[in-house]
């Protein structure tokens, strides 16, 4: 075998020993004869070569689990960069979807060809092994994915090994394992990688089945990770190399792996200084990969790739809504050739997210300078995406969080547009509802809710954990009503961006912060928490409707963002006013004791 071609070594002809028929010239049978055996060929010791048309796995995506699944009227759209496969995406080809799930939903596949000069030309791509399944014991014994000799492209300048691996069956699916690739069999040319994927933050949620469980290389409704190993500095053009793939012991029973492997050969980099906006991560709509981060009004995020040979140390980026005033940000850091980094962009203008009278929800980002100069390729410097606006609330709102039976798993926080934490809560009691009144200045905020066990506030597989809830509430007269309810089956976490337009005007000069009175109504004991945005002393007064003070206290938070807690005991039945005072600013709320 030479570079995937069979080379004929020698040929010899034999006849099977034993009884054989004798035929006349006209084809009639005449009789039988017996051929004595002279030698023995053991079939088990023969090497067989099965040659089939080359099949390349362009992408690996397990469809989402279907029970209780709602993909919406427009479905979900994934994007994959298949530039590495350019040499085979020419002429007439057969395209297939295989291995199950392809008949569950209508699937639309489009190939988008981008005009321009690529970062480097793909000269060749070849499978190292045919796409196939191998059991753990077969891989260890080299019955599958045995070491192979490959002849490198004679004029290429760079070479890459590309692998995607998924584990299946009970142990193969749910047990992490270390895999490796070696080049020329030496330890200093060994590339280890762990085939394991966390599924609790899956962008498509909720799903049916065990969608939150981490798996070996795949999650339902998410792409398989592709591993890329640059071997350019280990080899020479035209050289014959030995490539081997394997698993680290101990052996697992009921474990098999689907392995896709390619050797990609490239020409030299086409640009010396070049940066590319690969993605606008937020804000963006109709990109399922970023659904967990959108809709967004906080810290626009772009993914920048260094597509040139030189190291990038500064980037000047302009960004904002189309036909509106833009922000400009200069990023500093180190971005090596052919590496990619997400960059968060600050928002300084208070009306940055206002689409204006034309209501155009189109976000733009552009690279103005790279290393304080123009780069060589302008075609990849600009990107535009549509996005959905976030929810806006007038007046004060409340966030209600009800724990399930495992409250130690959960915490939440709210951050402002500068990334500062303005409210946070953890160490909650089981099966308890917490209502935090958001007395915050106008602006954009992000709510983060986390679950360290990655099973949300409700998951069918753990019925004894109970069900919690998370809601945005508003007080209408004396009634608190929900205006936004979050799905409790969220897995690892969720985030929610929203805008507060400011409190309803009143005779009091409003105090900002987080105020929680729990429970309300109460049976005599109550917990009051105020998270201040300032470091000045805070006074609390609890008064009857007649104005009699039944509880008063002054605390010094020491620093902004600190939470002050009070727990007045055995209040008599009746109605009270809870008054929080700081810097001559006041907030007053009603407390009912039954």
C-alpha positions in Angstrom: 0.0 0.0 0.0 1.5 3.3 -1.1 -0.4 6.6 -0.4 -3.7 4.7 -0.4 -2.8 2.9 -3.7 -2.4 -0.9 -3.9 1.0 -1.8 -5.3 1.2 -5.3 -6.9 4.1 -7.3 -5.4 3.9 -10.7 -7.1 1.3 -13.1 -8.6 1.0 -16.9 -8.5 -1.8 -19.3 -9.5 -3.0 -22.3 -7.6 -5.8 -24.8 -7.8 -8.0 -25.9 -5.0 -7.0 -29.5 -3.9 -9.6 -32.3 -3.7 -12.1 -33.8 -6.1 -12.6 -32.0 -9.4 -14.7 -32.7 -12.5 -13.4 -33.6 -15.9 -15.2 -32.0 -18.9 -15.1 -32.8 -22.7 -14.4 -30.2 -25.3 -18.1 -29.8 -25.9 -18.6 -29.0 -22.2 -20.2 -32.4 -21.2 -19.0 -33.9 -17.9 -16.8 -36.9 -18.4 -15.8 -38.0 -14.9 -14.0 -37.0 -11.8 -10.4 -36.8 -10.7 -8.7 -36.1 -7.3 -6.0 -33.5 -6.9 -3.5 -34.2 -4.1 -2.7 -31.2 -1.9 0.8 -29.8 -2.1 0.6 -26.8 0.2 -1.8 -25.0 2.6 -3.1 -21.4 2.5 -4.6 -20.3 5.9 -7.4 -17.8 5.0 -7.1 -16.3 8.5 -3.6 -15.2 7.7 -4.4 -13.5 4.4 -4.5 -9.7 4.2 -7.7 -8.4 2.5 -8.1 -5.0 1.0 -11.6 -3.7 0.5 -11.6 -0.7 -1.9 -14.7 1.4 -2.1 -15.4 4.9 -3.5 -13.9 7.6 -1.3 -16.4 8.9 1.2 -15.7 12.0 3.2 -17.6 13.1 6.3 -18.2 16.8 5.8 -19.7 17.3 9.2 -21.1 15.4 12.2 -24.3 16.6 13.7 -26.6 14.5 15.9 -30.2 15.6 15.5 -32.0 16.7 18.7 -34.1 14.3 20.7 -37.7 14.7 19.6 -40.0 14.4 22.6 -41.4 17.8 23.5 -39.1 19.3 20.9 -40.1 22.6 19.2 -37.8 23.9 16.5 -40.2 26.8 15.6 -41.7 27.6 12.3 -38.3 28.4 10.7 -36.4 25.5 12.2 -32.8 25.9 13.3 -29.8 26.8 11.1 -26.2 25.6 11.7 -23.2 26.8 9.7 -20.1 24.8 9.1 -16.8 25.9 7.4 -16.1 23.2 4.9 -13.2 25.1 3.2 -10.8 22.2 3.9 -12.9 20.0 1.6 -12.6 22.4 -1.4 -10.6 19.9 -3.5 -13.4 17.3 -3.5 -16.3 19.8 -3.7 -16.0 20.0 -7.5 -17.7 18.3 -10.3 -20.5 15.7 -9.8 -20.7 14.3 -6.3 -23.2 12.2 -4.3 -24.3 13.7 -1.0 -25.9 11.5 1.7 -27.1 11.8 5.3 -26.5 8.6 7.3 -26.5 6.8 10.6 -30.1 7.7 11.7 -32.1 10.8 12.3 -32.1 11.9 8.7 -35.8 11.1 8.3 -37.1 12.9 11.4 -37.3 16.4 10.1 -37.1 18.2 6.8 -33.5 19.2 6.3 -32.3 21.9 3.9 -28.6 22.0 3.0 -27.0 24.8 1.1 -23.4 25.4 0.0 -22.3 29.1 0.1 -19.3 30.0 -2.0 -17.5 33.1 -0.8 -15.7 35.3 -3.3 -12.2 36.4 -2.5 -8.8 35.1 -1.7 -8.7 32.5 1.0 -6.2 32.7 3.9 -4.3 29.8 2.2 -5.2 27.5 -0.8 -6.2 24.0 0.0 -4.1 21.8 -2.3 -5.4 18.4 -1.3 -7.4 16.5 1.3 -7.3 12.7 1.8 -8.8 10.3 4.2 -6.2 8.7 6.5 -8.6 5.8 7.2 -12.0 5.3 5.7 -14.8 6.7 7.8 -15.7 3.7 10.0 -16.6 2.4 13.4 -14.1 0.7 15.6 -14.7 -1.1 18.9 -12.4 -0.3 21.8 -10.6 -3.7 21.7 -10.2 -3.4 17.9 -8.5 0.0 18.2 -6.2 -1.2 21.0 -5.1 -4.2 19.0 -4.8 -2.2 15.7 -7.4 -4.4 14.0 -9.0 -1.0 13.2 -7.1 2.2 12.5 -3.8 0.5 12.2 -0.7 2.7 11.6 -0.6 4.0 8.0 2.1 5.4 5.7 1.2 8.6 3.8 3.1 10.4 1.1 2.9 14.2 1.7 1.9 16.6 -1.1 5.2 17.5 -2.9 4.6 21.3 -3.1 2.5 22.0 0.0 3.9 24.3 2.7 1.6 23.4 5.6 -0.1 20.1 6.7 -2.8 19.4 9.1 -4.4 16.3 10.6 -8.2 16.7 11.1 -10.2 14.3 13.4 -13.7 14.1 14.6 -14.6 11.2 17.0 -17.9 10.2 18.7 -18.4 7.4 21.2 -21.3 5.0 21.3 -22.9 2.2 23.3 -23.2 2.5 27.1 -19.6 2.9 28.0 -18.4 4.5 24.8 -21.1 7.2 25.0 -20.9 8.1 28.7 -17.3 7.5 29.6 -14.6 10.1 28.8 -11.4 8.7 27.3 -8.1 10.1 26.2 -7.3 9.6 22.4 -4.1 10.4 20.6 -2.5 10.7 17.2 1.1 10.1 16.5 3.3 11.1 13.6 6.3 8.8 12.8 5.7 7.0 16.1 7.6 9.3 18.4 6.4 10.7 21.7 7.3 14.2 20.9 5.1 14.1 17.9 2.0 12.8 19.8 -1.2 14.8 19.9 -3.5 13.8 22.8 -7.1 14.9 22.9 -10.1 14.0 25.1 -13.3 13.0 23.4 -15.9 14.6 25.7 -18.6 17.2 25.2 -20.6 19.0 27.9 -24.3 19.0 26.9 -26.0 21.1 29.6 -25.5 24.4 27.6 -26.9 22.9 24.4 -28.3 25.7 22.3 -31.4 23.7 21.4 -33.4 23.3 24.7 -35.4 21.8 26.1 -35.4 18.4 24.3 -36.8 15.0 25.2 -34.7 12.2 26.6 -31.4 12.6 28.4 -30.3 15.7 26.5 -28.4 17.2 29.4 -26.1 14.3 29.9 -22.5 14.8 28.8 -21.3 12.5 26.1 -18.2 11.3 24.2 -17.8 13.8 21.5 -21.4 14.6 20.8 -24.7 16.1 22.1 -28.2 15.8 20.6 -28.8 18.8 18.5 -25.2 20.0 18.5 -22.2 19.7 16.1 -19.4 17.2 16.9 -16.1 19.0 17.7 -13.4 18.7 15.1 -9.8 18.5 16.3 -7.0 20.1 14.2 -3.4 19.2 14.6 -0.8 21.2 12.6 2.2 19.0 11.8 4.0 21.4 9.4 7.0 21.8 11.7 7.4 18.0 12.1 7.5 17.0 8.4 8.9 18.0 5.0 7.2 18.4 1.6 6.9 15.1 -0.2 8.1 13.1 2.8 6.6 9.7 3.6 5.1 9.8 7.1 3.6 7.2 9.5 0.3 8.2 11.2 -1.3 6.2 14.0 -4.5 6.8 16.0 -5.3 5.1 19.3 -6.9 5.1 22.7 -5.4 5.1 26.2 -6.2 2.0 28.2 -7.8 0.5 30.3 -10.2 -1.2 27.8 -13.9 -0.5 27.9 -16.5 -3.1 27.0 -19.7 -1.9 25.2 -17.7 1.0 23.6 -17.3 1.8 20.0 -16.1 5.0 18.2 -17.0 6.5 14.8 -13.8 8.1 13.5 -13.4 10.6 10.6 -9.8 11.5 9.8 -8.1 13.5 7.1 -4.8 14.8 6.0 -5.1 18.4 4.6 -2.4 20.0 2.5 -2.1 23.8 2.1 -0.2 26.3 0.1 1.5 29.2 1.8 -0.4 32.0 3.5 -1.7 34.5 1.0 -1.4 37.5 3.2 1.2 38.9 5.6 -1.1 41.1 7.7 -4.8 40.3 7.6 -7.6 40.0 10.2 -11.1 38.6 9.5 -14.4 39.0 11.3 -15.5 35.4 11.4 -18.6 35.8 13.5 -20.8 38.3 15.2 -21.7 36.3 18.3 -24.0 38.8 19.9 -26.3 40.4 18.9 -27.5 38.0 16.2 -30.6 36.1 15.3 -31.2 32.9 13.3 -27.8 31.4 14.4 -28.6 28.5 16.7 -25.0 28.2 17.9 -25.4 31.5 19.7 -29.1 31.2 20.8 -28.1 30.9 24.5 -26.4 34.4 24.2 -29.2 36.2 22.4 -31.3 38.4 22.2 -28.7 40.7 23.6 -28.1 44.3 24.6 -24.9 43.8 26.6 -21.3 43.8 25.4 -21.5 43.0 21.7 -19.1 40.2 20.9 -17.2 39.4 17.7 -14.9 36.5 16.8 -11.7 37.7 15.1 -9.3 35.4 13.2 -5.7 36.2 12.3 -5.7 35.1 8.7 -2.2 36.5 8.0 1.3 35.4 8.7 2.2 38.3 11.1 1.2 38.4 14.8 -1.6 40.8 15.6 -1.3 43.1 18.7 -3.9 45.8 18.1 -7.3 45.9 16.3 -9.4 49.0 15.8 -13.1 47.9 15.5 -16.1 50.1 14.6 -19.5 48.7 15.5 -23.2 49.6 16.0 -26.7 49.5 14.5 -27.0 50.4 10.8 -27.6 54.1 10.1 -26.9 55.0 13.8 -23.9 56.5 15.5 -21.2 53.9 15.9 -18.7 53.1 18.7 -15.0 52.5 18.1 -12.9 50.3 20.3 -9.2 49.5 20.1 -8.3 46.0 21.3 -4.8 45.1 22.5 -3.4 41.7 23.0 -1.7 38.9 21.1 -3.4 37.0 18.3 -1.0 34.6 16.6 -1.3 33.5 13.0 -4.3 31.2 12.2 -5.8 31.6 15.7 -9.2 33.0 16.7 -10.4 35.0 19.6 -13.8 36.4 20.9 -13.6 40.1 21.7 -16.3 41.9 23.9 -17.0 45.4 22.7 -17.9 48.1 25.3 -21.1 50.2 25.0 -20.7 53.8 26.2 -23.7 55.5 24.5 -26.9 55.3 26.5 -29.0 55.1 23.3 -26.7 52.6 21.5 -29.4 50.0 21.1 -32.1 52.4 19.9 -32.8 51.4 16.3 -34.2 54.9 15.5 -37.3 55.8 13.6 -36.6 53.4 10.8 -36.5 50.4 13.2 -33.7 48.6 11.4 -32.4 45.8 13.6 -29.1 45.3 11.7 -25.8 45.2 13.6 -22.6 46.0 11.8 -18.9 45.5 12.8 -15.9 46.5 10.8 -12.1 46.2 11.2 -10.6 49.7 10.6 -7.0 49.0 11.4 -4.7 46.0 12.2 -1.5 46.9 14.1 -2.3 50.6 13.6 -2.5 50.2 9.8 -4.7 48.9 7.1 -4.5 45.2 6.5 -3.9 43.6 3.0 -7.4 42.1 2.5 -10.4 44.3 3.0 -13.0 41.8 1.8 -13.2 40.0 5.2 -13.2 43.2 7.4 -17.0 43.8 7.5 -19.9 41.7 8.8 -23.6 42.5 9.2 -26.2 40.4 10.9 -29.9 40.9 11.8 -30.9 40.7 15.4 -34.0 40.7 17.7 -34.5 43.5 20.2 -34.6 42.6 23.9 -37.6 43.0 26.2 -38.1 46.4 27.8 -39.8 47.2 31.1 -41.2 50.4 32.4 -41.2 51.0 36.2 -39.9 48.6 38.8 -40.1 44.9 38.3 -39.4 41.9 40.5 -37.4 38.7 39.8 -38.9 35.7 41.5 -36.8 32.6 42.0 -38.3 29.5 43.5 -35.8 26.7 44.5 -36.5 23.0 44.1 -35.3 20.3 46.6 -31.6 20.9 45.7 -31.1 24.6 46.3 -27.3 24.3 46.7 -27.1 23.8 42.9 -28.4 27.2 42.1 -27.3 30.8 42.1 -28.1 33.9 40.1 -26.8 37.4 39.4 -27.6 40.5 37.4 -24.9 42.6 35.7 -25.1 46.0 34.1 -23.9 47.2 30.8 -20.4 47.7 32.2 -20.1 44.1 33.3 -20.5 45.0 37.0 -22.6 42.7 39.3 -25.5 44.7 40.7 -27.4 41.8 42.3 -26.5 38.3 43.2 -27.9 35.5 45.4 -26.8 32.0 46.4 -27.0 29.7 49.5 -30.8 29.5 49.2 -33.2 27.3 51.2 -35.1 24.4 49.6 -38.5 24.9 48.1 -38.5 28.6 48.9 -39.6 31.6 46.7 -37.4 34.6 46.7 -38.7 37.9 45.2 -36.1 40.6 44.5 -37.4 44.0 43.6 -35.1 45.5 40.9 -34.6 49.1 42.0 -32.0 49.8 39.3 -31.1 52.8 37.1 -32.3 52.8 33.5 -30.2 50.7 31.2 -29.4 47.2 29.9 -29.0 44.3 32.3 -28.2 40.6 32.0 -29.6 38.0 34.3 -27.5 34.9 34.7 -29.0 31.8 36.3 -26.7 28.8 37.0 -27.1 25.2 38.1 -23.9 23.4 39.0 -25.4 19.9 38.4 -26.5 20.9 34.9 -30.0 19.7 35.4 -31.9 23.0 35.7 -34.8 23.6 38.1 -36.7 20.6 36.7 -35.6 17.4 34.8 -37.8 14.4 34.3 -35.0 11.9 35.1 -34.7 13.2 38.7 -38.4 13.4 39.9 -37.4 13.6 43.6 -35.6 16.9 43.0 -38.9 18.6 42.5 -39.6 21.7 40.3 -38.4 25.2 40.8 -39.2 28.3 38.7 -37.9 31.7 37.6 -40.1 34.6 36.6 -40.1 38.3 36.0 -43.0 39.8 38.0 -44.8 43.2 38.1 -46.9 44.6 40.9 -50.3 45.8 39.6 -52.2 47.6 42.4 -51.8 45.0 45.3 -51.4 42.0 43.0 -48.1 40.6 41.7 -48.4 39.0 38.3 -45.9 37.2 36.1 -44.9 38.9 32.9 -42.1 36.5 31.8 -41.6 32.9 32.8 -38.4 30.9 32.0 -38.4 27.2 31.2 -37.2 25.3 34.2 -35.7 22.6 32.0 -32.6 24.7 31.0 -29.7 22.4 31.9 -26.5 24.1 33.0 -27.6 27.8 32.9 -29.5 30.5 31.0 -29.0 34.2 30.5 -31.6 36.9 29.8 -30.9 40.4 28.6 -33.4 43.1 29.3 -33.8 46.9 29.4 -35.2 48.9 32.3 -36.6 52.2 31.1 -36.7 53.7 34.6 -39.1 53.8 37.6 -42.5 55.3 37.6 -42.3 58.8 39.0 -43.3 59.3 42.7 -43.0 61.8 45.4 -40.0 60.0 46.8 -36.5 60.4 45.4 -36.0 56.8 44.3 -33.2 54.7 45.8 -31.5 52.1 43.5 -30.5 48.6 44.5 -32.2 45.2 45.1 -34.8 44.9 47.8 -36.2 41.5 48.9 -38.9 41.0 51.5 -39.5 37.3 52.0 -42.1 36.0 52.7 -44.7 38.6 52.1 -47.3 38.1 53.4 -45.6 36.7 56.5 -46.6 34.8 59.6 -44.5 37.0 62.0 -40.9 36.3 60.9 -39.5 38.0 57.8 -36.2 38.2 56.0 -35.3 41.6 54.4 -32.3 42.0 52.1 -31.1 45.2 50.4 -28.2 45.1 48.0 -26.8 48.6 47.8 -25.1 50.2 44.8 -23.3 52.6 47.2 -21.0 52.3 50.2 -22.9 54.8 52.5 -24.8 53.7 55.6 -28.3 52.2 55.1 -31.2 52.7 57.6 -34.3 50.5 57.8 -37.5 51.5 59.5 -40.6 49.2 59.9 -43.6 51.3 60.9 -47.3 50.5 61.5 -49.9 52.2 59.4 -50.3 54.7 62.3 -46.7 55.7 62.0 -45.4 53.8 65.1 -41.8 52.5 64.6 -41.6 48.8 65.6 -38.1 48.1 64.2 -35.2 50.3 63.2 -31.5 49.7 62.4 -28.5 51.3 60.7 -25.9 49.3 58.8 -22.8 50.2 57.0 -22.3 48.1 53.8 -18.6 49.1 53.6 -18.6 48.8 49.8 -21.0 49.0 46.9 -22.7 45.7 45.9 -22.8 44.5 49.5 -26.0 42.8 50.7 -27.4 43.8 54.1 -29.8 41.4 55.8 -32.4 42.0 58.5 -34.6 39.4 60.2 -37.1 41.0 62.5 -38.9 38.4 64.5 -42.5 38.0 65.9 -44.1 41.0 64.2 -47.8 41.1 65.2 -50.5 40.6 62.6 -51.2 43.7 60.6 -49.9 45.9 57.9 -46.6 47.7 57.9 -44.4 49.9 55.9 -40.8 48.9 55.3 -38.6 52.0 54.6 -35.0 51.8 53.3 -33.0 55.1 53.5 -29.6 55.9 52.0 -28.1 59.3 51.1 -31.6 60.9 51.8 -33.1 58.7 49.1 -35.9 56.4 50.1 -37.8 53.3 49.0 -40.9 52.2 50.8 -42.7 48.9 50.5 -45.7 47.4 52.2 -45.4 44.3 54.4 -48.4 42.2 55.5 -48.2 39.9 58.6 -51.0 37.4 58.9 
